[in-house]
Amino acid sequence: MIHATALARTFQTKRGKDRSEVKAVAGVDIDVAEGEIVGFLGPNGAGKTTTLRMLTTLLKPTSGSATVAGHDLLADPVAVRQSIGYVSQSGSTSSNAIAGEEIVSHGMLYGVSQKQATDRGQELFDQLDLDGMWLRKTKTLSGGQRRRLDIAMGLVHDPRLVFLDEPTTGLDPQARANLWMHISDLREKRGSTVFLTTHYLDEADALCDRILVIDCGVIVASDTPDALKRGVSGDLVSLVVNDVADAAAAANTLSRVAEGETSTDGLLVSARVRDGGKAMPDLLRALDASGVSLESIEVRRPTLDDVFLTMTGRSLRENA
C-alpha cells in the first residue's frame, strides 16, 4: 500500500547572508502492506511530520521515490490524493459549520455525488457513534466527537489508505479509549490500511501491527511492538533498601544477574535482568543471604519508551 525508497527532503535556511541546508528527512525506506495498522514514532524534529506530509502529497520530496495506494507520488499526486484519507492533527472542521454539511461538502470535493456523500456520511455517523449529531454545529461537539467527525470526513470517499496524524491528542482517557476502538474497526470492519503517527506509546502498543521509529531523519527500527520490546536487554528490576550500607550489598548481589551495569541512586538500586520474574526467587534468596533489608522490589517489562531510549539515548517526548 505504501512503498517508499530513499525518500528525502532538504530545506534551505537563511540567516543573514549565510545559507545552509537542513536534511529533515535523510532518505527513508517505508513498506506498508494492505490491511496493516502501522505506527510512526519519533521525537519532535525527527522528521516524522515531514515524512507524513510527503506521503500525503502536501510536500514534494527533494529526492527518492514512492508509490502510495498504487499511484506514483511524483508522477500522479492527484490520484494519490483521491485514493487516501487524511486526518490532520489540528482537524479540518469549521467551528460554525453543521456537522452533516461538512461531511457532504468534503465528499463532493472528492467527486462523490451529494446523495452518495449524504448516505455515506450518515452510515459513518452510525459507525462512529455520532448518532444525533448530523444537524449539530461542530463547536457544540465534545473533543472526542470532533475527532470522530474528522475521521468520518477522511473516510467519506471510501479511501483504501487512511493517514491519522496524532488522532487522540488532547482527548481525555475515556475518549481516547473510545477512539482506539474505532481506529481498530477501520481495519477489522472496513479493511482499511492505517498509517498512524502518535506520541502516545500505549496507543502504538495497543493499536499497531508494526512500528516504525524515525530519528534524525532516518528509520532506526521497524518491527512489531513485542519484537522491539524483546530487543531491549531484560526486565528492569528496581530495589529500594532501608539504608546506604544495604544499597552497596544489594548492588553487588544484583550485578551477578544483571544484563548490563547496575545503577544506584540513594536507596534505589536497579538493573536490567533477563526474565526478571523467573530470576526473582533466586535473587531474593541471595539478597536475604547477604543480609539486605528490602523496603520494596519491582519488576517492569520493557516499554516502547525503553526501546526508544535504547536506540537513540533520549525519550520519545524530548525535543530533538
ChimeraX commands (.cxc) that place a marker at each C-alpha (Angstrom):
marker #1 position 0.00,0.00,0.00 radius 0.5
marker #1 position 2.98,2.29,0.66 radius 0.5
marker #1 position 6.40,1.70,-0.87 radius 0.5
marker #1 position 8.99,4.47,-0.44 radius 0.5
marker #1 position 12.64,4.25,-1.38 radius 0.5
marker #1 position 15.28,6.75,-0.23 radius 0.5
marker #1 position 12.60,9.39,0.28 radius 0.5
marker #1 position 14.30,12.61,1.40 radius 0.5
marker #1 position 13.55,16.26,1.99 radius 0.5
marker #1 position 16.06,19.08,2.40 radius 0.5
marker #1 position 15.14,22.61,3.42 radius 0.5
marker #1 position 17.13,25.73,2.60 radius 0.5
marker #1 position 17.63,28.07,5.54 radius 0.5
marker #1 position 18.96,31.61,5.59 radius 0.5
marker #1 position 20.43,33.62,8.44 radius 0.5
marker #1 position 21.69,36.98,7.30 radius 0.5
marker #1 position 23.89,36.33,4.28 radius 0.5
marker #1 position 24.56,32.74,5.27 radius 0.5
marker #1 position 22.63,29.94,3.59 radius 0.5
marker #1 position 22.58,26.34,4.70 radius 0.5
marker #1 position 20.76,23.10,4.09 radius 0.5
marker #1 position 18.82,21.16,6.71 radius 0.5
marker #1 position 18.09,17.50,6.00 radius 0.5
marker #1 position 14.74,16.99,7.68 radius 0.5
marker #1 position 14.45,13.50,6.18 radius 0.5
marker #1 position 17.71,11.92,5.07 radius 0.5
marker #1 position 16.36,9.08,2.93 radius 0.5
marker #1 position 13.79,6.67,4.35 radius 0.5
marker #1 position 12.58,3.30,3.08 radius 0.5
marker #1 position 9.00,2.51,4.08 radius 0.5
marker #1 position 6.86,-0.50,3.19 radius 0.5
marker #1 position 3.29,-0.86,4.41 radius 0.5
marker #1 position 1.21,-3.84,3.33 radius 0.5
marker #1 position -2.50,-3.70,2.61 radius 0.5
marker #1 position -4.56,-4.13,5.78 radius 0.5
marker #1 position -1.79,-3.17,8.21 radius 0.5
marker #1 position -2.04,-0.64,11.01 radius 0.5
marker #1 position 1.43,0.89,11.18 radius 0.5
marker #1 position 2.57,3.32,13.86 radius 0.5
marker #1 position 5.10,6.03,13.02 radius 0.5
marker #1 position 7.00,7.25,16.09 radius 0.5
marker #1 position 9.68,9.84,16.63 radius 0.5
marker #1 position 10.52,12.82,18.85 radius 0.5
marker #1 position 9.80,16.38,17.78 radius 0.5
marker #1 position 12.15,17.34,14.96 radius 0.5
marker #1 position 12.97,13.76,13.97 radius 0.5
marker #1 position 11.37,14.04,10.51 radius 0.5
marker #1 position 8.06,12.37,11.31 radius 0.5
marker #1 position 5.77,15.20,10.17 radius 0.5
marker #1 position 7.88,15.93,7.08 radius 0.5
marker #1 position 7.67,12.28,6.02 radius 0.5
marker #1 position 3.92,12.24,6.55 radius 0.5
marker #1 position 3.49,15.43,4.52 radius 0.5
marker #1 position 5.48,13.93,1.66 radius 0.5
marker #1 position 3.46,10.69,1.63 radius 0.5
marker #1 position 0.20,12.68,1.55 radius 0.5
marker #1 position 1.42,14.96,-1.32 radius 0.5
marker #1 position 1.46,18.06,0.90 radius 0.5
marker #1 position 5.22,18.41,0.45 radius 0.5
marker #1 position 7.32,17.48,-2.57 radius 0.5
marker #1 position 10.31,15.22,-1.86 radius 0.5
marker #1 position 13.77,16.54,-2.68 radius 0.5
marker #1 position 14.79,13.06,-3.82 radius 0.5
marker #1 position 13.68,9.46,-3.71 radius 0.5
marker #1 position 10.54,7.77,-4.96 radius 0.5
marker #1 position 7.31,6.34,-3.59 radius 0.5
marker #1 position 4.07,4.71,-4.58 radius 0.5
marker #1 position 1.08,5.35,-2.33 radius 0.5
marker #1 position -2.16,3.38,-2.75 radius 0.5
marker #1 position -0.82,2.13,-6.08 radius 0.5
marker #1 position -0.01,5.55,-7.54 radius 0.5
marker #1 position 3.33,7.23,-8.12 radius 0.5
marker #1 position 3.81,10.03,-5.60 radius 0.5
marker #1 position 5.60,12.36,-8.03 radius 0.5
marker #1 position 4.06,11.41,-11.37 radius 0.5
marker #1 position 0.42,11.25,-10.26 radius 0.5
marker #1 position -0.14,13.11,-6.97 radius 0.5
marker #1 position -3.82,13.76,-7.81 radius 0.5
marker #1 position -4.52,10.03,-7.97 radius 0.5
marker #1 position -2.74,9.61,-4.63 radius 0.5
marker #1 position -4.98,12.26,-3.03 radius 0.5
marker #1 position -8.09,10.64,-4.46 radius 0.5
marker #1 position -7.09,7.26,-3.00 radius 0.5
marker #1 position -6.19,8.28,0.55 radius 0.5
marker #1 position -7.92,9.72,3.59 radius 0.5
marker #1 position -6.00,12.22,5.69 radius 0.5
marker #1 position -6.96,13.29,9.22 radius 0.5
marker #1 position -4.71,16.10,10.38 radius 0.5
marker #1 position -3.71,16.70,13.98 radius 0.5
marker #1 position -5.45,20.08,14.07 radius 0.5
marker #1 position -8.66,18.82,12.45 radius 0.5
marker #1 position -10.39,20.23,9.40 radius 0.5
marker #1 position -13.87,21.27,10.55 radius 0.5
marker #1 position -15.10,24.84,10.82 radius 0.5
marker #1 position -16.47,25.63,14.28 radius 0.5
marker #1 position -19.66,27.23,12.93 radius 0.5
marker #1 position -20.37,24.56,10.31 radius 0.5
marker #1 position -23.12,21.95,10.55 radius 0.5
marker #1 position -21.56,18.51,11.02 radius 0.5
marker #1 position -23.56,16.79,8.28 radius 0.5
marker #1 position -22.94,19.62,5.81 radius 0.5
marker #1 position -19.19,19.36,6.45 radius 0.5
marker #1 position -19.26,15.66,5.60 radius 0.5
marker #1 position -21.27,16.13,2.40 radius 0.5
marker #1 position -19.13,19.07,1.20 radius 0.5
marker #1 position -15.95,17.10,1.87 radius 0.5
marker #1 position -17.25,14.11,-0.06 radius 0.5
marker #1 position -18.25,16.25,-3.04 radius 0.5
marker #1 position -14.73,17.69,-3.18 radius 0.5
marker #1 position -13.60,14.14,-3.92 radius 0.5
marker #1 position -16.13,13.78,-6.75 radius 0.5
marker #1 position -18.74,11.89,-4.72 radius 0.5
marker #1 position -22.32,12.88,-5.56 radius 0.5
marker #1 position -24.35,14.74,-2.96 radius 0.5
marker #1 position -26.66,11.76,-2.42 radius 0.5
marker #1 position -23.74,9.33,-2.12 radius 0.5
marker #1 position -21.93,11.65,0.29 radius 0.5
marker #1 position -25.08,12.02,2.40 radius 0.5
marker #1 position -25.73,8.27,2.53 radius 0.5
marker #1 position -22.07,7.56,3.19 radius 0.5
marker #1 position -21.84,10.25,5.86 radius 0.5
marker #1 position -24.90,9.00,7.73 radius 0.5
marker #1 position -23.51,5.46,7.63 radius 0.5
marker #1 position -20.21,6.72,9.09 radius 0.5
marker #1 position -22.04,8.70,11.79 radius 0.5
marker #1 position -23.73,5.48,12.84 radius 0.5
marker #1 position -20.47,3.51,12.83 radius 0.5
marker #1 position -18.55,6.19,14.74 radius 0.5
marker #1 position -21.15,6.75,17.47 radius 0.5
marker #1 position -22.21,10.15,16.15 radius 0.5
marker #1 position -25.95,9.49,16.20 radius 0.5
marker #1 position -27.97,12.67,16.52 radius 0.5
marker #1 position -25.00,14.91,15.57 radius 0.5
marker #1 position -25.85,15.42,11.88 radius 0.5
marker #1 position -27.56,18.80,12.37 radius 0.5
marker #1 position -25.34,19.98,15.24 radius 0.5
marker #1 position -22.79,22.77,14.86 radius 0.5
marker #1 position -19.31,21.34,15.25 radius 0.5
marker #1 position -18.45,23.82,18.02 radius 0.5
marker #1 position -21.09,22.16,20.22 radius 0.5
marker #1 position -19.45,18.72,19.94 radius 0.5
marker #1 position -17.09,17.29,22.55 radius 0.5
marker #1 position -13.41,16.78,21.76 radius 0.5
marker #1 position -13.91,13.07,21.13 radius 0.5
marker #1 position -16.92,13.72,18.90 radius 0.5
marker #1 position -14.99,16.26,16.84 radius 0.5
marker #1 position -12.12,13.82,16.34 radius 0.5
marker #1 position -14.57,11.13,15.20 radius 0.5
marker #1 position -16.12,13.69,12.85 radius 0.5
marker #1 position -12.63,14.39,11.45 radius 0.5
marker #1 position -12.19,10.65,10.84 radius 0.5
marker #1 position -15.60,10.46,9.14 radius 0.5
marker #1 position -14.54,13.29,6.82 radius 0.5
marker #1 position -11.38,11.37,5.98 radius 0.5
marker #1 position -13.42,8.26,5.12 radius 0.5
marker #1 position -16.41,9.70,3.25 radius 0.5
marker #1 position -14.87,8.98,-0.17 radius 0.5
marker #1 position -14.09,5.38,0.87 radius 0.5
marker #1 position -10.26,5.52,0.67 radius 0.5
marker #1 position -8.12,2.39,0.69 radius 0.5
marker #1 position -5.47,4.03,2.86 radius 0.5
marker #1 position -6.02,6.34,5.86 radius 0.5
marker #1 position -3.39,8.63,7.40 radius 0.5
marker #1 position -4.13,9.62,11.01 radius 0.5
marker #1 position -1.88,12.34,12.44 radius 0.5
marker #1 position -1.91,12.10,16.25 radius 0.5
marker #1 position -5.69,11.46,16.31 radius 0.5
marker #1 position -6.13,11.37,20.11 radius 0.5
marker #1 position -4.07,14.40,21.12 radius 0.5
marker #1 position -5.90,16.43,23.76 radius 0.5
marker #1 position -8.58,13.83,24.47 radius 0.5
marker #1 position -9.43,12.57,27.95 radius 0.5
marker #1 position -8.67,8.88,28.73 radius 0.5
marker #1 position -12.24,7.73,28.11 radius 0.5
marker #1 position -12.46,9.50,24.75 radius 0.5
marker #1 position -9.04,8.10,23.77 radius 0.5
marker #1 position -10.10,4.53,24.57 radius 0.5
marker #1 position -13.30,5.03,22.59 radius 0.5
marker #1 position -11.38,6.33,19.58 radius 0.5
marker #1 position -8.93,3.40,19.77 radius 0.5
marker #1 position -11.88,1.07,19.24 radius 0.5
marker #1 position -12.96,2.99,16.15 radius 0.5
marker #1 position -9.44,3.05,14.74 radius 0.5
marker #1 position -9.21,-0.73,15.13 radius 0.5
marker #1 position -12.56,-1.04,13.38 radius 0.5
marker #1 position -11.18,0.79,10.34 radius 0.5
marker #1 position -9.17,-2.34,9.59 radius 0.5
marker #1 position -11.37,-5.02,11.15 radius 0.5
marker #1 position -14.70,-3.87,9.71 radius 0.5
marker #1 position -13.72,-1.77,6.71 radius 0.5
marker #1 position -10.49,-3.41,5.56 radius 0.5
marker #1 position -8.63,-0.09,5.59 radius 0.5
marker #1 position -4.88,0.28,5.82 radius 0.5
marker #1 position -3.95,2.79,8.55 radius 0.5
marker #1 position -0.74,4.83,8.87 radius 0.5
marker #1 position -0.78,6.38,12.34 radius 0.5
marker #1 position 1.52,8.96,13.92 radius 0.5
marker #1 position 1.33,9.30,17.68 radius 0.5
marker #1 position 3.23,10.45,20.75 radius 0.5
marker #1 position 1.30,8.06,22.99 radius 0.5
marker #1 position 3.32,4.89,23.40 radius 0.5
marker #1 position 0.44,2.92,24.91 radius 0.5
marker #1 position -1.59,3.86,21.84 radius 0.5
marker #1 position 1.01,2.49,19.44 radius 0.5
marker #1 position 1.38,-0.64,21.54 radius 0.5
marker #1 position -2.36,-1.30,21.62 radius 0.5
marker #1 position -3.25,-0.49,18.02 radius 0.5
marker #1 position -0.33,-1.18,15.74 radius 0.5
marker #1 position 0.75,-4.36,13.97 radius 0.5
marker #1 position 4.13,-2.81,13.30 radius 0.5
marker #1 position 6.03,0.27,14.40 radius 0.5
marker #1 position 8.48,2.46,12.51 radius 0.5
marker #1 position 10.80,4.62,14.62 radius 0.5
marker #1 position 12.39,7.65,12.97 radius 0.5
marker #1 position 15.21,9.69,14.48 radius 0.5
marker #1 position 17.40,12.39,12.90 radius 0.5
marker #1 position 15.65,11.87,9.58 radius 0.5
marker #1 position 16.28,8.12,9.26 radius 0.5
marker #1 position 14.32,4.99,10.18 radius 0.5
marker #1 position 16.10,3.38,13.13 radius 0.5
marker #1 position 13.70,0.50,13.75 radius 0.5
marker #1 position 10.86,-1.37,12.07 radius 0.5
marker #1 position 9.19,-4.33,13.78 radius 0.5
marker #1 position 6.21,-5.45,15.84 radius 0.5
marker #1 position 5.81,-3.81,19.27 radius 0.5
marker #1 position 6.56,-7.10,21.05 radius 0.5
marker #1 position 9.68,-7.77,18.96 radius 0.5
marker #1 position 11.00,-4.26,19.61 radius 0.5
marker #1 position 10.47,-4.66,23.35 radius 0.5
marker #1 position 12.16,-8.06,23.33 radius 0.5
marker #1 position 15.19,-6.36,21.81 radius 0.5
marker #1 position 15.70,-4.36,25.00 radius 0.5
marker #1 position 18.07,-6.32,27.24 radius 0.5
marker #1 position 15.92,-7.66,30.04 radius 0.5
marker #1 position 13.31,-6.51,32.51 radius 0.5
marker #1 position 14.02,-3.57,34.79 radius 0.5
marker #1 position 14.44,-4.79,38.38 radius 0.5
marker #1 position 14.29,-2.00,40.98 radius 0.5
marker #1 position 15.15,-2.50,44.66 radius 0.5
marker #1 position 14.52,0.03,47.41 radius 0.5
marker #1 position 16.59,-0.73,50.52 radius 0.5
marker #1 position 16.50,0.63,54.08 radius 0.5
marker #1 position 19.97,2.18,54.35 radius 0.5
marker #1 position 23.08,3.09,52.34 radius 0.5
marker #1 position 25.02,0.04,53.55 radius 0.5
marker #1 position 22.25,-2.20,52.23 radius 0.5
marker #1 position 22.39,-0.36,48.88 radius 0.5
marker #1 position 26.02,-1.36,48.31 radius 0.5
marker #1 position 25.31,-5.00,49.18 radius 0.5
marker #1 position 22.16,-5.04,47.03 radius 0.5
marker #1 position 24.05,-3.59,44.05 radius 0.5
marker #1 position 26.73,-6.28,44.39 radius 0.5
marker #1 position 24.12,-9.06,44.54 radius 0.5
marker #1 position 22.04,-7.66,41.68 radius 0.5
marker #1 position 25.12,-7.26,39.46 radius 0.5
marker #1 position 25.53,-11.06,39.42 radius 0.5
marker #1 position 22.35,-11.49,37.37 radius 0.5
marker #1 position 22.25,-8.14,35.56 radius 0.5
marker #1 position 22.50,-7.87,31.77 radius 0.5
marker #1 position 24.44,-4.60,31.99 radius 0.5
marker #1 position 25.52,-2.05,34.56 radius 0.5
marker #1 position 23.82,-1.77,37.94 radius 0.5
marker #1 position 22.64,1.72,38.88 radius 0.5
marker #1 position 22.48,3.10,42.44 radius 0.5
marker #1 position 20.64,6.30,43.32 radius 0.5
marker #1 position 20.49,6.78,47.07 radius 0.5
marker #1 position 18.44,3.85,48.38 radius 0.5
marker #1 position 17.29,2.79,44.89 radius 0.5
marker #1 position 19.25,0.04,43.13 radius 0.5
marker #1 position 18.27,-1.05,39.63 radius 0.5
marker #1 position 19.47,-3.10,36.68 radius 0.5
marker #1 position 18.11,-4.96,33.69 radius 0.5
marker #1 position 17.74,-8.69,34.22 radius 0.5
marker #1 position 16.76,-11.22,31.57 radius 0.5
marker #1 position 13.50,-12.93,32.53 radius 0.5
marker #1 position 13.28,-10.82,35.68 radius 0.5
marker #1 position 10.24,-12.65,37.04 radius 0.5
marker #1 position 11.95,-16.01,36.66 radius 0.5
marker #1 position 15.14,-14.73,38.28 radius 0.5
marker #1 position 13.28,-13.22,41.24 radius 0.5
marker #1 position 13.19,-16.22,43.66 radius 0.5
marker #1 position 16.96,-16.81,43.42 radius 0.5
marker #1 position 17.63,-13.07,43.66 radius 0.5
marker #1 position 15.53,-12.74,46.80 radius 0.5
marker #1 position 17.32,-15.68,48.44 radius 0.5
marker #1 position 20.71,-14.14,47.56 radius 0.5
marker #1 position 19.69,-10.75,48.96 radius 0.5
marker #1 position 18.50,-12.40,52.17 radius 0.5
marker #1 position 21.76,-14.34,52.47 radius 0.5
marker #1 position 23.65,-11.05,52.10 radius 0.5
marker #1 position 21.65,-9.52,54.94 radius 0.5
marker #1 position 19.98,-6.90,52.73 radius 0.5
marker #1 position 16.82,-5.39,54.21 radius 0.5
marker #1 position 14.38,-4.51,51.41 radius 0.5
marker #1 position 11.73,-1.80,51.53 radius 0.5
marker #1 position 10.26,-2.83,48.14 radius 0.5
marker #1 position 11.05,-4.61,44.89 radius 0.5
marker #1 position 9.58,-4.11,41.41 radius 0.5
marker #1 position 9.98,-5.90,38.09 radius 0.5
marker #1 position 8.93,-3.94,34.98 radius 0.5
marker #1 position 8.79,-5.31,31.46 radius 0.5
marker #1 position 10.37,-3.16,28.72 radius 0.5
marker #1 position 8.14,-0.47,27.21 radius 0.5
marker #1 position 8.27,1.24,23.83 radius 0.5
marker #1 position 9.84,4.24,25.55 radius 0.5
marker #1 position 12.64,1.92,26.74 radius 0.5
marker #1 position 13.05,0.84,23.11 radius 0.5
marker #1 position 13.40,4.43,22.01 radius 0.5
marker #1 position 15.81,5.30,24.83 radius 0.5
marker #1 position 17.95,2.27,23.97 radius 0.5
marker #1 position 18.11,3.19,20.28 radius 0.5
marker #1 position 18.53,6.94,20.48 radius 0.5
marker #1 position 19.53,7.79,24.03 radius 0.5
marker #1 position 16.54,10.07,24.52 radius 0.5
marker #1 position 12.85,9.85,25.30 radius 0.5
marker #1 position 10.21,9.91,22.62 radius 0.5
marker #1 position 8.79,13.10,24.11 radius 0.5
marker #1 position 12.09,15.00,24.23 radius 0.5
marker #1 position 12.74,17.70,21.66 radius 0.5
marker #1 position 15.35,16.96,19.05 radius 0.5
marker link #1:1,2 radius 0.2
marker link #1:2,3 radius 0.2
marker link #1:3,4 radius 0.2
marker link #1:4,5 radius 0.2
marker link #1:5,6 radius 0.2
marker link #1:6,7 radius 0.2
marker link #1:7,8 radius 0.2
marker link #1:8,9 radius 0.2
marker link #1:9,10 radius 0.2
marker link #1:10,11 radius 0.2
marker link #1:11,12 radius 0.2
marker link #1:12,13 radius 0.2
marker link #1:13,14 radius 0.2
marker link #1:14,15 radius 0.2
marker link #1:15,16 radius 0.2
marker link #1:16,17 radius 0.2
marker link #1:17,18 radius 0.2
marker link #1:18,19 radius 0.2
marker link #1:19,20 radius 0.2
marker link #1:20,21 radius 0.2
marker link #1:21,22 radius 0.2
marker link #1:22,23 radius 0.2
marker link #1:23,24 radius 0.2
marker link #1:24,25 radius 0.2
marker link #1:25,26 radius 0.2
marker link #1:26,27 radius 0.2
marker link #1:27,28 radius 0.2
marker link #1:28,29 radius 0.2
marker link #1:29,30 radius 0.2
marker link #1:30,31 radius 0.2
marker link #1:31,32 radius 0.2
marker link #1:32,33 radius 0.2
marker link #1:33,34 radius 0.2
marker link #1:34,35 radius 0.2
marker link #1:35,36 radius 0.2
marker link #1:36,37 radius 0.2
marker link #1:37,38 radius 0.2
marker link #1:38,39 radius 0.2
marker link #1:39,40 radius 0.2
marker link #1:40,41 radius 0.2
marker link #1:41,42 radius 0.2
marker link #1:42,43 radius 0.2
marker link #1:43,44 radius 0.2
marker link #1:44,45 radius 0.2
marker link #1:45,46 radius 0.2
marker link #1:46,47 radius 0.2
marker link #1:47,48 radius 0.2
marker link #1:48,49 radius 0.2
marker link #1:49,50 radius 0.2
marker link #1:50,51 radius 0.2
marker link #1:51,52 radius 0.2
marker link #1:52,53 radius 0.2
marker link #1:53,54 radius 0.2
marker link #1:54,55 radius 0.2
marker link #1:55,56 radius 0.2
marker link #1:56,57 radius 0.2
marker link #1:57,58 radius 0.2
marker link #1:58,59 radius 0.2
marker link #1:59,60 radius 0.2
marker link #1:60,61 radius 0.2
marker link #1:61,62 radius 0.2
marker link #1:62,63 radius 0.2
marker link #1:63,64 radius 0.2
marker link #1:64,65 radius 0.2
marker link #1:65,66 radius 0.2
marker link #1:66,67 radius 0.2
marker link #1:67,68 radius 0.2
marker link #1:68,69 radius 0.2
marker link #1:69,70 radius 0.2
marker link #1:70,71 radius 0.2
marker link #1:71,72 radius 0.2
marker link #1:72,73 radius 0.2
marker link #1:73,74 radius 0.2
marker link #1:74,75 radius 0.2
marker link #1:75,76 radius 0.2
marker link #1:76,77 radius 0.2
marker link #1:77,78 radius 0.2
marker link #1:78,79 radius 0.2
marker link #1:79,80 radius 0.2
marker link #1:80,81 radius 0.2
marker link #1:81,82 radius 0.2
marker link #1:82,83 radius 0.2
marker link #1:83,84 radius 0.2
marker link #1:84,85 radius 0.2
marker link #1:85,86 radius 0.2
marker link #1:86,87 radius 0.2
marker link #1:87,88 radius 0.2
marker link #1:88,89 radius 0.2
marker link #1:89,90 radius 0.2
marker link #1:90,91 radius 0.2
marker link #1:91,92 radius 0.2
marker link #1:92,93 radius 0.2
marker link #1:93,94 radius 0.2
marker link #1:94,95 radius 0.2
marker link #1:95,96 radius 0.2
marker link #1:96,97 radius 0.2
marker link #1:97,98 radius 0.2
marker link #1:98,99 radius 0.2
marker link #1:99,100 radius 0.2
marker link #1:100,101 radius 0.2
marker link #1:101,102 radius 0.2
marker link #1:102,103 radius 0.2
marker link #1:103,104 radius 0.2
marker link #1:104,105 radius 0.2
marker link #1:105,106 radius 0.2
marker link #1:106,107 radius 0.2
marker link #1:107,108 radius 0.2
marker link #1:108,109 radius 0.2
marker link #1:109,110 radius 0.2
marker link #1:110,111 radius 0.2
marker link #1:111,112 radius 0.2
marker link #1:112,113 radius 0.2
marker link #1:113,114 radius 0.2
marker link #1:114,115 radius 0.2
marker link #1:115,116 radius 0.2
marker link #1:116,117 radius 0.2
marker link #1:117,118 radius 0.2
marker link #1:118,119 radius 0.2
marker link #1:119,120 radius 0.2
marker link #1:120,121 radius 0.2
marker link #1:121,122 radius 0.2
marker link #1:122,123 radius 0.2
marker link #1:123,124 radius 0.2
marker link #1:124,125 radius 0.2
marker link #1:125,126 radius 0.2
marker link #1:126,127 radius 0.2
marker link #1:127,128 radius 0.2
marker link #1:128,129 radius 0.2
marker link #1:129,130 radius 0.2
marker link #1:130,131 radius 0.2
marker link #1:131,132 radius 0.2
marker link #1:132,133 radius 0.2
marker link #1:133,134 radius 0.2
marker link #1:134,135 radius 0.2
marker link #1:135,136 radius 0.2
marker link #1:136,137 radius 0.2
marker link #1:137,138 radius 0.2
marker link #1:138,139 radius 0.2
marker link #1:139,140 radius 0.2
marker link #1:140,141 radius 0.2
marker link #1:141,142 radius 0.2
marker link #1:142,143 radius 0.2
marker link #1:143,144 radius 0.2
marker link #1:144,145 radius 0.2
marker link #1:145,146 radius 0.2
marker link #1:146,147 radius 0.2
marker link #1:147,148 radius 0.2
marker link #1:148,149 radius 0.2
marker link #1:149,150 radius 0.2
marker link #1:150,151 radius 0.2
marker link #1:151,152 radius 0.2
marker link #1:152,153 radius 0.2
marker link #1:153,154 radius 0.2
marker link #1:154,155 radius 0.2
marker link #1:155,156 radius 0.2
marker link #1:156,157 radius 0.2
marker link #1:157,158 radius 0.2
marker link #1:158,159 radius 0.2
marker link #1:159,160 radius 0.2
marker link #1:160,161 radius 0.2
marker link #1:161,162 radius 0.2
marker link #1:162,163 radius 0.2
marker link #1:163,164 radius 0.2
marker link #1:164,165 radius 0.2
marker link #1:165,166 radius 0.2
marker link #1:166,167 radius 0.2
marker link #1:167,168 radius 0.2
marker link #1:168,169 radius 0.2
marker link #1:169,170 radius 0.2
marker link #1:170,171 radius 0.2
marker link #1:171,172 radius 0.2
marker link #1:172,173 radius 0.2
marker link #1:173,174 radius 0.2
marker link #1:174,175 radius 0.2
marker link #1:175,176 radius 0.2
marker link #1:176,177 radius 0.2
marker link #1:177,178 radius 0.2
marker link #1:178,179 radius 0.2
marker link #1:179,180 radius 0.2
marker link #1:180,181 radius 0.2
marker link #1:181,182 radius 0.2
marker link #1:182,183 radius 0.2
marker link #1:183,184 radius 0.2
marker link #1:184,185 radius 0.2
marker link #1:185,186 radius 0.2
marker link #1:186,187 radius 0.2
marker link #1:187,188 radius 0.2
marker link #1:188,189 radius 0.2
marker link #1:189,190 radius 0.2
marker link #1:190,191 radius 0.2
marker link #1:191,192 radius 0.2
marker link #1:192,193 radius 0.2
marker link #1:193,194 radius 0.2
marker link #1:194,195 radius 0.2
marker link #1:195,196 radius 0.2
marker link #1:196,197 radius 0.2
marker link #1:197,198 radius 0.2
marker link #1:198,199 radius 0.2
marker link #1:199,200 radius 0.2
marker link #1:200,201 radius 0.2
marker link #1:201,202 radius 0.2
marker link #1:202,203 radius 0.2
marker link #1:203,204 radius 0.2
marker link #1:204,205 radius 0.2
marker link #1:205,206 radius 0.2
marker link #1:206,207 radius 0.2
marker link #1:207,208 radius 0.2
marker link #1:208,209 radius 0.2
marker link #1:209,210 radius 0.2
marker link #1:210,211 radius 0.2
marker link #1:211,212 radius 0.2
marker link #1:212,213 radius 0.2
marker link #1:213,214 radius 0.2
marker link #1:214,215 radius 0.2
marker link #1:215,216 radius 0.2
marker link #1:216,217 radius 0.2
marker link #1:217,218 radius 0.2
marker link #1:218,219 radius 0.2
marker link #1:219,220 radius 0.2
marker link #1:220,221 radius 0.2
marker link #1:221,222 radius 0.2
marker link #1:222,223 radius 0.2
marker link #1:223,224 radius 0.2
marker link #1:224,225 radius 0.2
marker link #1:225,226 radius 0.2
marker link #1:226,227 radius 0.2
marker link #1:227,228 radius 0.2
marker link #1:228,229 radius 0.2
marker link #1:229,230 radius 0.2
marker link #1:230,231 radius 0.2
marker link #1:231,232 radius 0.2
marker link #1:232,233 radius 0.2
marker link #1:233,234 radius 0.2
marker link #1:234,235 radius 0.2
marker link #1:235,236 radius 0.2
marker link #1:236,237 radius 0.2
marker link #1:237,238 radius 0.2
marker link #1:238,239 radius 0.2
marker link #1:239,240 radius 0.2
marker link #1:240,241 radius 0.2
marker link #1:241,242 radius 0.2
marker link #1:242,243 radius 0.2
marker link #1:243,244 radius 0.2
marker link #1:244,245 radius 0.2
marker link #1:245,246 radius 0.2
marker link #1:246,247 radius 0.2
marker link #1:247,248 radius 0.2
marker link #1:248,249 radius 0.2
marker link #1:249,250 radius 0.2
marker link #1:250,251 radius 0.2
marker link #1:251,252 radius 0.2
marker link #1:252,253 radius 0.2
marker link #1:253,254 radius 0.2
marker link #1:254,255 radius 0.2
marker link #1:255,256 radius 0.2
marker link #1:256,257 radius 0.2
marker link #1:257,258 radius 0.2
marker link #1:258,259 radius 0.2
marker link #1:259,260 radius 0.2
marker link #1:260,261 radius 0.2
marker link #1:261,262 radius 0.2
marker link #1:262,263 radius 0.2
marker link #1:263,264 radius 0.2
marker link #1:264,265 radius 0.2
marker link #1:265,266 radius 0.2
marker link #1:266,267 radius 0.2
marker link #1:267,268 radius 0.2
marker link #1:268,269 radius 0.2
marker link #1:269,270 radius 0.2
marker link #1:270,271 radius 0.2
marker link #1:271,272 radius 0.2
marker link #1:272,273 radius 0.2
marker link #1:273,274 radius 0.2
marker link #1:274,275 radius 0.2
marker link #1:275,276 radius 0.2
marker link #1:276,277 radius 0.2
marker link #1:277,278 radius 0.2
marker link #1:278,279 radius 0.2
marker link #1:279,280 radius 0.2
marker link #1:280,281 radius 0.2
marker link #1:281,282 radius 0.2
marker link #1:282,283 radius 0.2
marker link #1:283,284 radius 0.2
marker link #1:284,285 radius 0.2
marker link #1:285,286 radius 0.2
marker link #1:286,287 radius 0.2
marker link #1:287,288 radius 0.2
marker link #1:288,289 radius 0.2
marker link #1:289,290 radius 0.2
marker link #1:290,291 radius 0.2
marker link #1:291,292 radius 0.2
marker link #1:292,293 radius 0.2
marker link #1:293,294 radius 0.2
marker link #1:294,295 radius 0.2
marker link #1:295,296 radius 0.2
marker link #1:296,297 radius 0.2
marker link #1:297,298 radius 0.2
marker link #1:298,299 radius 0.2
marker link #1:299,300 radius 0.2
marker link #1:300,301 radius 0.2
marker link #1:301,302 radius 0.2
marker link #1:302,303 radius 0.2
marker link #1:303,304 radius 0.2
marker link #1:304,305 radius 0.2
marker link #1:305,306 radius 0.2
marker link #1:306,307 radius 0.2
marker link #1:307,308 radius 0.2
marker link #1:308,309 radius 0.2
marker link #1:309,310 radius 0.2
marker link #1:310,311 radius 0.2
marker link #1:311,312 radius 0.2
marker link #1:312,313 radius 0.2
marker link #1:313,314 radius 0.2
marker link #1:314,315 radius 0.2
marker link #1:315,316 radius 0.2
marker link #1:316,317 radius 0.2
marker link #1:317,318 radius 0.2
marker link #1:318,319 radius 0.2
marker link #1:319,320 radius 0.2
view
